[in-house]
């Protein structure tokens, strides 16, 4: 019997070098999320701090890209819960995540 999480979250590390290509660093994370979805996860979330994007993956649906001022909701897992996607970094993000 395999146990698969209902929710998978991957956070891409921030770029440190100009030689890092976005595709090389994002693709393995996307593939990992897709694998978990195929194994039975309900939702996968990919956070890209360089582009300030959150991509939400669901089985059999196209990914949804969230940007600043969008709201992340997971009604299939956490009915009524929402999280505002903050613009920029720093104190604003800490306040948003704390609420």
Jmol script that loads the backbone (N, CA, C; Angstrom):
load data "model"
ATOM      1  N   UNK A   1       0.833  -1.175   0.000  1.00  0.00           N
ATOM      2  CA  UNK A   1       0.000   0.000   0.000  1.00  0.00           C
ATOM      3  C   UNK A   1       0.880   1.243   0.000  1.00  0.00           C
ATOM      4  N   UNK A   2       0.654   2.122  -0.966  1.00  0.00           N
ATOM      5  CA  UNK A   2       1.416   3.367  -1.047  1.00  0.00           C
ATOM      6  C   UNK A   2       0.618   4.505  -0.432  1.00  0.00           C
ATOM      7  N   UNK A   3       1.291   5.346   0.318  1.00  0.00           N
ATOM      8  CA  UNK A   3       0.671   6.538   0.866  1.00  0.00           C
ATOM      9  C   UNK A   3       1.109   7.729   0.038  1.00  0.00           C
ATOM     10  N   UNK A   4       0.144   8.514  -0.399  1.00  0.00           N
ATOM     11  CA  UNK A   4       0.418   9.694  -1.213  1.00  0.00           C
ATOM     12  C   UNK A   4      -0.222  10.891  -0.523  1.00  0.00           C
ATOM     13  N   UNK A   5       0.490  12.003  -0.414  1.00  0.00           N
ATOM     14  CA  UNK A   5      -0.107  13.170   0.247  1.00  0.00           C
ATOM     15  C   UNK A   5      -1.236  13.758  -0.595  1.00  0.00           C
ATOM     16  N   UNK A   6      -2.231  14.331   0.066  1.00  0.00           N
ATOM     17  CA  UNK A   6      -3.297  15.034  -0.651  1.00  0.00           C
ATOM     18  C   UNK A   6      -2.762  16.298  -1.305  1.00  0.00           C
ATOM     19  N   UNK A   7      -1.787  16.944  -0.649  1.00  0.00           N
ATOM     20  CA  UNK A   7      -1.228  18.207  -1.114  1.00  0.00           C
ATOM     21  C   UNK A   7       0.285  18.086  -1.227  1.00  0.00           C
ATOM     22  N   UNK A   8       0.804  18.491  -2.372  1.00  0.00           N
ATOM     23  CA  UNK A   8       2.257  18.516  -2.599  1.00  0.00           C
ATOM     24  C   UNK A   8       2.668  19.963  -2.842  1.00  0.00           C
ATOM     25  N   UNK A   9       3.689  20.437  -2.129  1.00  0.00           N
ATOM     26  CA  UNK A   9       4.174  21.808  -2.304  1.00  0.00           C
ATOM     27  C   UNK A   9       5.668  21.752  -2.596  1.00  0.00           C
ATOM     28  N   UNK A  10       6.066  22.400  -3.691  1.00  0.00           N
ATOM     29  CA  UNK A  10       7.481  22.520  -4.050  1.00  0.00           C
ATOM     30  C   UNK A  10       7.833  24.000  -4.141  1.00  0.00           C
ATOM     31  N   UNK A  11       8.983  24.372  -3.587  1.00  0.00           N
ATOM     32  CA  UNK A  11       9.459  25.748  -3.648  1.00  0.00           C
ATOM     33  C   UNK A  11      10.774  25.758  -4.405  1.00  0.00           C
ATOM     34  N   UNK A  12      10.804  26.472  -5.513  1.00  0.00           N
ATOM     35  CA  UNK A  12      12.029  26.603  -6.306  1.00  0.00           C
ATOM     36  C   UNK A  12      12.984  27.518  -5.552  1.00  0.00           C
ATOM     37  N   UNK A  13      14.236  27.111  -5.457  1.00  0.00           N
ATOM     38  CA  UNK A  13      15.216  27.967  -4.790  1.00  0.00           C
ATOM     39  C   UNK A  13      15.455  29.207  -5.635  1.00  0.00           C
ATOM     40  N   UNK A  14      15.772  30.299  -4.947  1.00  0.00           N
ATOM     41  CA  UNK A  14      16.040  31.552  -5.659  1.00  0.00           C
ATOM     42  C   UNK A  14      17.297  31.407  -6.507  1.00  0.00           C
ATOM     43  N   UNK A  15      17.298  32.070  -7.665  1.00  0.00           N
ATOM     44  CA  UNK A  15      18.466  32.037  -8.546  1.00  0.00           C
ATOM     45  C   UNK A  15      19.631  32.736  -7.881  1.00  0.00           C
ATOM     46  N   UNK A  16      20.760  32.085  -7.904  1.00  0.00           N
ATOM     47  CA  UNK A  16      21.987  32.661  -7.358  1.00  0.00           C
ATOM     48  C   UNK A  16      22.943  33.072  -8.472  1.00  0.00           C
ATOM     49  N   UNK A  17      22.800  32.446  -9.623  1.00  0.00           N
ATOM     50  CA  UNK A  17      23.752  32.646 -10.700  1.00  0.00           C
ATOM     51  C   UNK A  17      23.022  32.953 -12.002  1.00  0.00           C
ATOM     52  N   UNK A  18      23.567  33.868 -12.810  1.00  0.00           N
ATOM     53  CA  UNK A  18      22.946  34.151 -14.101  1.00  0.00           C
ATOM     54  C   UNK A  18      22.971  32.939 -15.036  1.00  0.00           C
ATOM     55  N   UNK A  19      23.844  31.973 -14.763  1.00  0.00           N
ATOM     56  CA  UNK A  19      23.931  30.803 -15.633  1.00  0.00           C
ATOM     57  C   UNK A  19      22.793  29.808 -15.367  1.00  0.00           C
ATOM     58  N   UNK A  20      22.110  29.972 -14.209  1.00  0.00           N
ATOM     59  CA  UNK A  20      20.946  29.126 -13.936  1.00  0.00           C
ATOM     60  C   UNK A  20      19.867  29.426 -14.967  1.00  0.00           C
ATOM     61  N   UNK A  21      19.364  28.390 -15.604  1.00  0.00           N
ATOM     62  CA  UNK A  21      18.245  28.622 -16.502  1.00  0.00           C
ATOM     63  C   UNK A  21      16.975  28.199 -15.791  1.00  0.00           C
ATOM     64  N   UNK A  22      15.960  28.998 -15.948  1.00  0.00           N
ATOM     65  CA  UNK A  22      14.690  28.740 -15.289  1.00  0.00           C
ATOM     66  C   UNK A  22      14.175  27.359 -15.641  1.00  0.00           C
ATOM     67  N   UNK A  23      14.244  26.988 -16.903  1.00  0.00           N
ATOM     68  CA  UNK A  23      13.708  25.707 -17.358  1.00  0.00           C
ATOM     69  C   UNK A  23      14.397  24.534 -16.656  1.00  0.00           C
ATOM     70  N   UNK A  24      15.721  24.622 -16.511  1.00  0.00           N
ATOM     71  CA  UNK A  24      16.475  23.539 -15.873  1.00  0.00           C
ATOM     72  C   UNK A  24      16.084  23.356 -14.413  1.00  0.00           C
ATOM     73  N   UNK A  25      15.694  24.443 -13.753  1.00  0.00           N
ATOM     74  CA  UNK A  25      15.396  24.363 -12.331  1.00  0.00           C
ATOM     75  C   UNK A  25      13.924  24.091 -12.053  1.00  0.00           C
ATOM     76  N   UNK A  26      13.045  24.512 -12.958  1.00  0.00           N
ATOM     77  CA  UNK A  26      11.602  24.331 -12.754  1.00  0.00           C
ATOM     78  C   UNK A  26      11.132  22.956 -13.204  1.00  0.00           C
ATOM     79  N   UNK A  27      11.673  22.459 -14.309  1.00  0.00           N
ATOM     80  CA  UNK A  27      11.183  21.214 -14.904  1.00  0.00           C
ATOM     81  C   UNK A  27      11.172  20.032 -13.925  1.00  0.00           C
ATOM     82  N   UNK A  28      12.246  19.775 -13.169  1.00  0.00           N
ATOM     83  CA  UNK A  28      12.202  18.647 -12.229  1.00  0.00           C
ATOM     84  C   UNK A  28      11.113  18.801 -11.167  1.00  0.00           C
ATOM     85  N   UNK A  29      10.847  20.025 -10.754  1.00  0.00           N
ATOM     86  CA  UNK A  29       9.801  20.253  -9.756  1.00  0.00           C
ATOM     87  C   UNK A  29       8.425  20.002 -10.359  1.00  0.00           C
ATOM     88  N   UNK A  30       8.220  20.455 -11.593  1.00  0.00           N
ATOM     89  CA  UNK A  30       6.953  20.194 -12.282  1.00  0.00           C
ATOM     90  C   UNK A  30       6.739  18.696 -12.465  1.00  0.00           C
ATOM     91  N   UNK A  31       7.796  17.997 -12.851  1.00  0.00           N
ATOM     92  CA  UNK A  31       7.688  16.551 -13.048  1.00  0.00           C
ATOM     93  C   UNK A  31       7.364  15.829 -11.739  1.00  0.00           C
ATOM     94  N   UNK A  32       7.947  16.280 -10.643  1.00  0.00           N
ATOM     95  CA  UNK A  32       7.680  15.669  -9.344  1.00  0.00           C
ATOM     96  C   UNK A  32       6.216  15.874  -8.943  1.00  0.00           C
ATOM     97  N   UNK A  33       5.711  17.080  -9.160  1.00  0.00           N
ATOM     98  CA  UNK A  33       4.309  17.360  -8.853  1.00  0.00           C
ATOM     99  C   UNK A  33       3.402  16.496  -9.721  1.00  0.00           C
ATOM    100  N   UNK A  34       3.713  16.396 -11.027  1.00  0.00           N
ATOM    101  CA  UNK A  34       2.898  15.576 -11.928  1.00  0.00           C
ATOM    102  C   UNK A  34       2.900  14.108 -11.480  1.00  0.00           C
ATOM    103  N   UNK A  35       4.045  13.622 -11.051  1.00  0.00           N
ATOM    104  CA  UNK A  35       4.136  12.238 -10.569  1.00  0.00           C
ATOM    105  C   UNK A  35       3.211  12.022  -9.371  1.00  0.00           C
ATOM    106  N   UNK A  36       3.257  12.951  -8.396  1.00  0.00           N
ATOM    107  CA  UNK A  36       2.388  12.823  -7.234  1.00  0.00           C
ATOM    108  C   UNK A  36       0.916  12.878  -7.624  1.00  0.00           C
ATOM    109  N   UNK A  37       0.568  13.731  -8.595  1.00  0.00           N
ATOM    110  CA  UNK A  37      -0.820  13.790  -9.055  1.00  0.00           C
ATOM    111  C   UNK A  37      -1.229  12.461  -9.690  1.00  0.00           C
ATOM    112  N   UNK A  38      -0.340  11.890 -10.489  1.00  0.00           N
ATOM    113  CA  UNK A  38      -0.626  10.599 -11.121  1.00  0.00           C
ATOM    114  C   UNK A  38      -0.783   9.490 -10.074  1.00  0.00           C
ATOM    115  N   UNK A  39      -0.061   9.608  -8.960  1.00  0.00           N
ATOM    116  CA  UNK A  39      -0.130   8.606  -7.897  1.00  0.00           C
ATOM    117  C   UNK A  39      -1.331   8.800  -6.973  1.00  0.00           C
ATOM    118  N   UNK A  40      -2.031   9.939  -7.147  1.00  0.00           N
ATOM    119  CA  UNK A  40      -3.240  10.142  -6.355  1.00  0.00           C
ATOM    120  C   UNK A  40      -3.342  11.415  -5.548  1.00  0.00           C
ATOM    121  N   UNK A  41      -2.317  12.275  -5.558  1.00  0.00           N
ATOM    122  CA  UNK A  41      -2.434  13.557  -4.868  1.00  0.00           C
ATOM    123  C   UNK A  41      -3.563  14.366  -5.501  1.00  0.00           C
ATOM    124  N   UNK A  42      -4.187  15.205  -4.690  1.00  0.00           N
ATOM    125  CA  UNK A  42      -5.286  16.025  -5.181  1.00  0.00           C
ATOM    126  C   UNK A  42      -4.785  17.322  -5.791  1.00  0.00           C
ATOM    127  N   UNK A  43      -3.828  17.969  -5.117  1.00  0.00           N
ATOM    128  CA  UNK A  43      -3.339  19.283  -5.546  1.00  0.00           C
ATOM    129  C   UNK A  43      -1.826  19.333  -5.401  1.00  0.00           C
ATOM    130  N   UNK A  44      -1.163  20.018  -6.353  1.00  0.00           N
ATOM    131  CA  UNK A  44       0.257  20.312  -6.270  1.00  0.00           C
ATOM    132  C   UNK A  44       0.461  21.810  -6.423  1.00  0.00           C
ATOM    133  N   UNK A  45       1.346  22.368  -5.623  1.00  0.00           N
ATOM    134  CA  UNK A  45       1.622  23.803  -5.681  1.00  0.00           C
ATOM    135  C   UNK A  45       3.114  23.990  -5.916  1.00  0.00           C
ATOM    136  N   UNK A  46       3.446  24.845  -6.894  1.00  0.00           N
ATOM    137  CA  UNK A  46       4.836  25.191  -7.191  1.00  0.00           C
ATOM    138  C   UNK A  46       5.017  26.679  -6.959  1.00  0.00           C
ATOM    139  N   UNK A  47       5.931  27.027  -6.063  1.00  0.00           N
ATOM    140  CA  UNK A  47       6.197  28.425  -5.725  1.00  0.00           C
ATOM    141  C   UNK A  47       7.513  28.831  -6.371  1.00  0.00           C
ATOM    142  N   UNK A  48       7.457  29.921  -7.150  1.00  0.00           N
ATOM    143  CA  UNK A  48       8.648  30.451  -7.819  1.00  0.00           C
ATOM    144  C   UNK A  48       8.941  31.840  -7.252  1.00  0.00           C
ATOM    145  N   UNK A  49       9.878  31.944  -6.291  1.00  0.00           N
ATOM    146  CA  UNK A  49      10.161  33.241  -5.676  1.00  0.00           C
ATOM    147  C   UNK A  49      10.841  34.228  -6.619  1.00  0.00           C
ATOM    148  N   UNK A  50      11.513  33.752  -7.660  1.00  0.00           N
ATOM    149  CA  UNK A  50      12.156  34.667  -8.606  1.00  0.00           C
ATOM    150  C   UNK A  50      11.119  35.447  -9.407  1.00  0.00           C
ATOM    151  N   UNK A  51      10.079  34.776  -9.835  1.00  0.00           N
ATOM    152  CA  UNK A  51       9.041  35.408 -10.654  1.00  0.00           C
ATOM    153  C   UNK A  51       7.819  35.819  -9.836  1.00  0.00           C
ATOM    154  N   UNK A  52       7.851  35.522  -8.529  1.00  0.00           N
ATOM    155  CA  UNK A  52       6.737  35.828  -7.643  1.00  0.00           C
ATOM    156  C   UNK A  52       5.439  35.205  -8.166  1.00  0.00           C
ATOM    157  N   UNK A  53       5.517  33.920  -8.525  1.00  0.00           N
ATOM    158  CA  UNK A  53       4.374  33.182  -9.044  1.00  0.00           C
ATOM    159  C   UNK A  53       4.103  31.956  -8.195  1.00  0.00           C
ATOM    160  N   UNK A  54       2.837  31.589  -8.129  1.00  0.00           N
ATOM    161  CA  UNK A  54       2.415  30.345  -7.512  1.00  0.00           C
ATOM    162  C   UNK A  54       1.584  29.615  -8.560  1.00  0.00           C
ATOM    163  N   UNK A  55       1.988  28.401  -8.924  1.00  0.00           N
ATOM    164  CA  UNK A  55       1.248  27.616  -9.907  1.00  0.00           C
ATOM    165  C   UNK A  55       0.580  26.460  -9.185  1.00  0.00           C
ATOM    166  N   UNK A  56      -0.726  26.322  -9.428  1.00  0.00           N
ATOM    167  CA  UNK A  56      -1.517  25.285  -8.772  1.00  0.00           C
ATOM    168  C   UNK A  56      -1.874  24.226  -9.810  1.00  0.00           C
ATOM    169  N   UNK A  57      -1.520  22.990  -9.505  1.00  0.00           N
ATOM    170  CA  UNK A  57      -1.778  21.851 -10.391  1.00  0.00           C
ATOM    171  C   UNK A  57      -2.847  20.971  -9.762  1.00  0.00           C
ATOM    172  N   UNK A  58      -3.799  20.547 -10.592  1.00  0.00           N
ATOM    173  CA  UNK A  58      -4.832  19.606 -10.150  1.00  0.00           C
ATOM    174  C   UNK A  58      -4.935  18.503 -11.189  1.00  0.00           C
ATOM    175  N   UNK A  59      -5.293  17.316 -10.733  1.00  0.00           N
ATOM    176  CA  UNK A  59      -5.444  16.191 -11.661  1.00  0.00           C
ATOM    177  C   UNK A  59      -6.427  16.532 -12.776  1.00  0.00           C
ATOM    178  N   UNK A  60      -6.025  16.219 -14.005  1.00  0.00           N
ATOM    179  CA  UNK A  60      -6.875  16.357 -15.189  1.00  0.00           C
ATOM    180  C   UNK A  60      -7.312  17.783 -15.498  1.00  0.00           C
ATOM    181  N   UNK A  61      -6.608  18.787 -14.950  1.00  0.00           N
ATOM    182  CA  UNK A  61      -6.913  20.183 -15.238  1.00  0.00           C
ATOM    183  C   UNK A  61      -5.636  20.910 -15.631  1.00  0.00           C
ATOM    184  N   UNK A  62      -5.794  21.995 -16.361  1.00  0.00           N
ATOM    185  CA  UNK A  62      -4.644  22.833 -16.708  1.00  0.00           C
ATOM    186  C   UNK A  62      -4.151  23.556 -15.451  1.00  0.00           C
ATOM    187  N   UNK A  63      -2.844  23.782 -15.336  1.00  0.00           N
ATOM    188  CA  UNK A  63      -2.320  24.523 -14.182  1.00  0.00           C
ATOM    189  C   UNK A  63      -2.874  25.952 -14.153  1.00  0.00           C
ATOM    190  N   UNK A  64      -3.043  26.469 -12.955  1.00  0.00           N
ATOM    191  CA  UNK A  64      -3.508  27.841 -12.747  1.00  0.00           C
ATOM    192  C   UNK A  64      -2.353  28.630 -12.154  1.00  0.00           C
ATOM    193  N   UNK A  65      -1.994  29.750 -12.792  1.00  0.00           N
ATOM    194  CA  UNK A  65      -0.891  30.588 -12.320  1.00  0.00           C
ATOM    195  C   UNK A  65      -1.469  31.763 -11.534  1.00  0.00           C
ATOM    196  N   UNK A  66      -1.001  31.911 -10.294  1.00  0.00           N
ATOM    197  CA  UNK A  66      -1.430  33.003  -9.432  1.00  0.00           C
ATOM    198  C   UNK A  66      -0.303  34.016  -9.296  1.00  0.00           C
ATOM    199  N   UNK A  67      -0.684  35.275  -9.308  1.00  0.00           N
ATOM    200  CA  UNK A  67       0.278  36.377  -9.169  1.00  0.00           C
ATOM    201  C   UNK A  67      -0.118  37.231  -7.969  1.00  0.00           C
ATOM    202  N   UNK A  68       0.600  38.324  -7.757  1.00  0.00           N
ATOM    203  CA  UNK A  68       0.299  39.186  -6.613  1.00  0.00           C
ATOM    204  C   UNK A  68      -1.164  39.625  -6.644  1.00  0.00           C
ATOM    205  N   UNK A  69      -1.726  39.683  -5.469  1.00  0.00           N
ATOM    206  CA  UNK A  69      -3.122  40.069  -5.227  1.00  0.00           C
ATOM    207  C   UNK A  69      -4.137  38.993  -5.598  1.00  0.00           C
ATOM    208  N   UNK A  70      -3.705  37.842  -6.143  1.00  0.00           N
ATOM    209  CA  UNK A  70      -4.608  36.711  -6.341  1.00  0.00           C
ATOM    210  C   UNK A  70      -4.764  36.003  -5.000  1.00  0.00           C
ATOM    211  N   UNK A  71      -5.739  35.104  -4.919  1.00  0.00           N
ATOM    212  CA  UNK A  71      -5.938  34.322  -3.698  1.00  0.00           C
ATOM    213  C   UNK A  71      -5.818  32.842  -4.015  1.00  0.00           C
ATOM    214  N   UNK A  72      -5.044  32.161  -3.212  1.00  0.00           N
ATOM    215  CA  UNK A  72      -4.916  30.714  -3.316  1.00  0.00           C
ATOM    216  C   UNK A  72      -6.013  30.089  -2.476  1.00  0.00           C
ATOM    217  N   UNK A  73      -6.825  29.254  -3.107  1.00  0.00           N
ATOM    218  CA  UNK A  73      -7.860  28.511  -2.384  1.00  0.00           C
ATOM    219  C   UNK A  73      -7.716  27.036  -2.731  1.00  0.00           C
ATOM    220  N   UNK A  74      -8.072  26.199  -1.791  1.00  0.00           N
ATOM    221  CA  UNK A  74      -8.022  24.752  -1.978  1.00  0.00           C
ATOM    222  C   UNK A  74      -9.338  24.152  -1.466  1.00  0.00           C
ATOM    223  N   UNK A  75     -10.446  24.454  -2.158  1.00  0.00           N
ATOM    224  CA  UNK A  75     -11.748  24.024  -1.638  1.00  0.00           C
ATOM    225  C   UNK A  75     -11.894  22.513  -1.502  1.00  0.00           C
ATOM    226  N   UNK A  76     -11.164  21.756  -2.319  1.00  0.00           N
ATOM    227  CA  UNK A  76     -11.267  20.302  -2.240  1.00  0.00           C
ATOM    228  C   UNK A  76     -10.544  19.722  -1.032  1.00  0.00           C
ATOM    229  N   UNK A  77      -9.651  20.512  -0.433  1.00  0.00           N
ATOM    230  CA  UNK A  77      -8.903  20.054   0.744  1.00  0.00           C
ATOM    231  C   UNK A  77      -9.206  20.878   1.990  1.00  0.00           C
ATOM    232  N   UNK A  78      -9.333  22.190   1.818  1.00  0.00           N
ATOM    233  CA  UNK A  78      -9.527  23.108   2.944  1.00  0.00           C
ATOM    234  C   UNK A  78     -10.668  24.071   2.626  1.00  0.00           C
ATOM    235  N   UNK A  79     -11.907  23.624   2.708  1.00  0.00           N
ATOM    236  CA  UNK A  79     -13.040  24.499   2.376  1.00  0.00           C
ATOM    237  C   UNK A  79     -13.023  25.769   3.225  1.00  0.00           C
ATOM    238  N   UNK A  80     -13.199  26.916   2.559  1.00  0.00           N
ATOM    239  CA  UNK A  80     -13.245  28.201   3.250  1.00  0.00           C
ATOM    240  C   UNK A  80     -11.896  28.843   3.504  1.00  0.00           C
ATOM    241  N   UNK A  81     -10.799  28.107   3.299  1.00  0.00           N
ATOM    242  CA  UNK A  81      -9.453  28.637   3.533  1.00  0.00           C
ATOM    243  C   UNK A  81      -8.993  29.396   2.299  1.00  0.00           C
ATOM    244  N   UNK A  82      -8.293  30.506   2.510  1.00  0.00           N
ATOM    245  CA  UNK A  82      -7.671  31.233   1.398  1.00  0.00           C
ATOM    246  C   UNK A  82      -6.415  31.941   1.878  1.00  0.00           C
ATOM    247  N   UNK A  83      -5.510  32.164   0.940  1.00  0.00           N
ATOM    248  CA  UNK A  83      -4.251  32.826   1.240  1.00  0.00           C
ATOM    249  C   UNK A  83      -3.980  33.827   0.132  1.00  0.00           C
ATOM    250  N   UNK A  84      -3.810  35.094   0.501  1.00  0.00           N
ATOM    251  CA  UNK A  84      -3.509  36.132  -0.481  1.00  0.00           C
ATOM    252  C   UNK A  84      -2.065  35.981  -0.944  1.00  0.00           C
ATOM    253  N   UNK A  85      -1.861  36.084  -2.245  1.00  0.00           N
ATOM    254  CA  UNK A  85      -0.511  36.062  -2.809  1.00  0.00           C
ATOM    255  C   UNK A  85       0.022  37.485  -2.728  1.00  0.00           C
ATOM    256  N   UNK A  86       1.091  37.687  -1.971  1.00  0.00           N
ATOM    257  CA  UNK A  86       1.634  39.022  -1.746  1.00  0.00           C
ATOM    258  C   UNK A  86       2.464  39.480  -2.927  1.00  0.00           C
ATOM    259  N   UNK A  87       2.523  40.780  -3.106  1.00  0.00           N
ATOM    260  CA  UNK A  87       3.391  41.336  -4.143  1.00  0.00           C
ATOM    261  C   UNK A  87       4.720  41.701  -3.502  1.00  0.00           C
ATOM    262  N   UNK A  88       5.803  41.383  -4.176  1.00  0.00           N
ATOM    263  CA  UNK A  88       7.121  41.707  -3.657  1.00  0.00           C
ATOM    264  C   UNK A  88       7.556  40.775  -2.551  1.00  0.00           C
ATOM    265  N   UNK A  89       8.501  41.261  -1.751  1.00  0.00           N
ATOM    266  CA  UNK A  89       9.051  40.434  -0.680  1.00  0.00           C
ATOM    267  C   UNK A  89       9.077  41.222   0.604  1.00  0.00           C
ATOM    268  N   UNK A  90       9.548  40.591   1.633  1.00  0.00           N
ATOM    269  CA  UNK A  90       9.785  41.293   2.887  1.00  0.00           C
ATOM    270  C   UNK A  90       8.594  41.302   3.815  1.00  0.00           C
ATOM    271  N   UNK A  91       8.412  42.410   4.521  1.00  0.00           N
ATOM    272  CA  UNK A  91       7.410  42.514   5.590  1.00  0.00           C
ATOM    273  C   UNK A  91       5.999  42.234   5.083  1.00  0.00           C
ATOM    274  N   UNK A  92       5.667  42.685   3.887  1.00  0.00           N
ATOM    275  CA  UNK A  92       4.312  42.456   3.365  1.00  0.00           C
ATOM    276  C   UNK A  92       4.034  40.974   3.264  1.00  0.00           C
ATOM    277  N   UNK A  93       4.995  40.194   2.818  1.00  0.00           N
ATOM    278  CA  UNK A  93       4.800  38.750   2.711  1.00  0.00           C
ATOM    279  C   UNK A  93       4.642  38.105   4.072  1.00  0.00           C
ATOM    280  N   UNK A  94       5.418  38.537   5.048  1.00  0.00           N
ATOM    281  CA  UNK A  94       5.321  37.958   6.375  1.00  0.00           C
ATOM    282  C   UNK A  94       3.936  38.230   6.975  1.00  0.00           C
ATOM    283  N   UNK A  95       3.420  39.445   6.771  1.00  0.00           N
ATOM    284  CA  UNK A  95       2.090  39.767   7.294  1.00  0.00           C
ATOM    285  C   UNK A  95       1.019  38.933   6.597  1.00  0.00           C
ATOM    286  N   UNK A  96       1.125  38.766   5.280  1.00  0.00           N
ATOM    287  CA  UNK A  96       0.121  38.026   4.530  1.00  0.00           C
ATOM    288  C   UNK A  96       0.110  36.570   4.968  1.00  0.00           C
ATOM    289  N   UNK A  97       1.280  35.953   5.120  1.00  0.00           N
ATOM    290  CA  UNK A  97       1.344  34.548   5.499  1.00  0.00           C
ATOM    291  C   UNK A  97       0.882  34.326   6.929  1.00  0.00           C
ATOM    292  N   UNK A  98       0.987  35.345   7.769  1.00  0.00           N
ATOM    293  CA  UNK A  98       0.609  35.196   9.164  1.00  0.00           C
ATOM    294  C   UNK A  98      -0.912  35.233   9.349  1.00  0.00           C
ATOM    295  N   UNK A  99      -1.637  35.767   8.403  1.00  0.00           N
ATOM    296  CA  UNK A  99      -3.096  35.893   8.571  1.00  0.00           C
ATOM    297  C   UNK A  99      -3.822  34.651   8.173  1.00  0.00           C
TER     298      UNK A  99
END
end "model"
wireframe off; spacefill off
backbone 0.3
color backbone group
